[in-house]
């Protein structure tokens, strides 16, 4: 069986990429922009908070080694899904919590995970604000953003 794609936005994409890249079964990662209205946006464009794009990580994973549900667990564990357009010191719509699904099965799994976490009361009294939307065009970020922390000998940033 081949690989599948998953796309997540959970704040600054540097730390999100590093977290996902370390998971066995994730075979490739790329950081970029998705969900906006400008074709081929640059980092500078996205940082204006005017394009509508989220900073995201698109990953290829081997479903025989890791399930999409396990990736959802990782996603919810590495950021605060209750903060609207903000993660840590970063704020703006580009830092929103978002799942871009690539199939009806991914959409159903994402919505079921949110329902499960809500029913468990994991984030009470806050509520999960994570968007679950269809995957659109993924615009790969500039090369210097790819594996940014790894290139600098860092294992994490503020996340």
N, C-alpha and C positions, 0 to 999 in steps of 0.2 A: 504494500500500500504506500502511496505517496504522502506528501506533506499537505497540511492545511494552513490557511492564513487566519490570523487573529489580529485585531487592531484595537489598541487601548490608549486612552488619554487619561493621565492621572497626575497632571502637574508638569513641571519641567521634565522634558523628555530624557535628559542625561541620566538621572538616577533611575528612572523607570526602565530605560533600556538596559542599564547595568543589572538591575534586579532580574529582569526576564532572561537576559543572556546567560545568567548563572544557573538557570533551571534545566536539569537534564530533560532532554526531549525537545527543547527549543533549539532548532538547528540554524536559524538565522534571524537577525534583527536589523531593522533600519529605523531611523528616526525621521520624522517628517511632519507634514501638515495635512489636515483633512477637515472637511466640513465647512469650508468657506466659499466665498463668491469670487475670488481672484484666481485666475489661472497662473500656475507656476510661481507661487508667492516665495519671497525670500524671508529669511529670519527677520530682517529689518521691517518688512511689510507686516508680518504676523505680530511683531512686538508693538505695533501701533494700536492693537486691539480693535482695528477697524475692518479687518478682512473676514472675520467670522471663523477663521480656522482655529483648530485646537492643535497643540503640540501633541503628537501621538507616536507610539511605537507600533510598527507593523512587524509581525513576527511569523515565521514559518515554524510549524511544530509537527512532530511525528505523533499522530494519535495512538500509535501502538506503544509509545513510551510515556506520554502524558495526555490526559484528557482535557477537553475544553473546560470542563467543570473545575479541574485543578488549576487551570490558568485563571479562571474567574476568582478562585480562592486567593491566588497570589495577588491579583489585581486589587481586590478589596483589602488585603492585608498590607499593601504597601502605600496606601494613601488614605486620606480622610474623605469618604464619599458624601459627607454631609455638608461640606463647605461649597457654596455656590461660587464658581469662578475664582477659586483660590486654593492654593496648597502652600502651607508654610508662609514664607515671606513673599511668594509670588502671587500676583493677583491679575485678573483680566480673563476674558472669555477664552483665551488661548490655553488657560490652565484648568479648564473645566474637567470634571469627571465625566468620561464618555466611553461607551462601548460601541464601536462601529462593527456591526455584525455582517458576516459574509454569507449567511445561509439562514433559512427559517429555523433550523435546528439551533444555531448559535443565538438567534433572537430569543427563542423559547427558553434556552438554558440561562441566558442573562436575566430575563425577567423572572424566571423561577428562583434564581439565586437572590435577587433583590427581595422577592417575596419571603424567601426563607430567612434571610438576615433580619428583615423587618419583623417577622413573626417571632423570631428568637429574642427580639428586643436588644440586639447587639449595640445599636447606636442611640438607644433611648436616652433622653427625650428628643434628640434630634431625629431627622428623617433623611433617608438616602436621596440625594438629588442627582445621582448619576443618570445621564441620558443614555438611552438605548436606541440607536438610529442605524439605518442601512449604511453600509460602507459606500463611500463615494470615491472620487479620485484621490489617491494617495500621492502627494507631492513630496518626493524625497528631499530632505534638508541638505544643505551644503555639506560637502565632505568633511569639513572640520568639526561638524556636530556628530558625525558617526563615531560611535565608541569613544565619545569625548572623554569620559572619566578614565577609561582604560588607557588611552593615549597619554594621559597625564599621570599615570601611576596611582590613581585614586580608586577606591572601591565604592565610594558613595559620596553623595553631596548632602545637602541638608535634609533630604527625605529619610 
